[in-house]
Amino acid sequence: MKKKLFAAVLASVMVLSMTACGGSDNKQESTGDGTATESTESKGVKVVDVDLTNEEYAFGVDKNQPELQEQVNAFVKKIKEDGTLDEICNKYFADGEPTAVKSAQLDTSKDQLIVATNAAFEPFEYTKGEDYYGIDMEIAAMLADELGQDLVIQNMDFDAVCLSVGQQKCDIAMAGLTVNEERKEYVTFSEPYYQASQRLIVKAGDTAFDTCKDAAAVEEILNGLKATDKIGVQAGTTGQYYVEGSEDWGFAGLPAECVPYKNGSLAVQDLINGNIQYVIIDAAPAKCITESINAMQ
């Protein structure tokens, strides 16, 4: 393919081989299976601007604390109606300044609100030094103040968050939780406070999804993958169920292998390293992760 004699022929073949959702440019070559390979001219990653799912985030409350459930619902309603929730979101999606949140030490002799989270899910929860930041963490701090309690944040793996509440080790799970039946086995969900979705992350030079306008178009390409292809996800999240398939979640699953990671950043780094083809994760974290990683390229 290096001979100039074939340049014009190659360009024609690649144009003719474009699907209704995908294409090629001088930075990519088609692999023949609906995916594309990145050239050395293009670095970093990007998010495909299509919602693959429609979800609702809510807080998971200890089933044995119905009074707390009522208090949380009243609080969620209040901050949605008075604009406080919008102000918090503005700090992370617009031009606001995030507020640091500190955790008190766990002390069973004190009146404390113990929050289970996974602080690797920016912009909903993350850390800088010993301080916590994020939409959920700022809501947690306000909720604790509303209840007149000290805030204790327990940082753990995502797939342990609901379990810890179900075992009464924590009072409430605040971790960008999508409402679903499986998690209801461990917690009682509050009223939803945020509309979310799953997004696909690809290498910056991948143009296979550039003309996709909806989830069906993206899924058509993803369903053309082989069992040897790999898609990274954050373990225990909606992305994992989307790739693996789940009757409870209503996901048919994809033919590619699902590779779970402790957090989304590790998955995207492995994408850059060429060990997986794609990453599927919630839209807001997808944006934060790609911007952060691209800034380091």
PyMOL commands that set and color helices and strands:
alter all, ss='L'
color gray80, all
select helices_A, chain A and resi 4-16+66-81+84-93+135-147+158-166+183-185+215-222+238-244+264-272+283-295
alter helices_A, ss='H'
color red, helices_A
select strands_A, chain A and resi 28-30+36-38+45-47+55-62+112-117+120-121+125-128+131-133+150-155+172-178+187-189+194-196+198-203+230-234+257-261+278-282
alter strands_A, ss='S'
color yellow, strands_A
deselect
rebuild
show_as cartoon
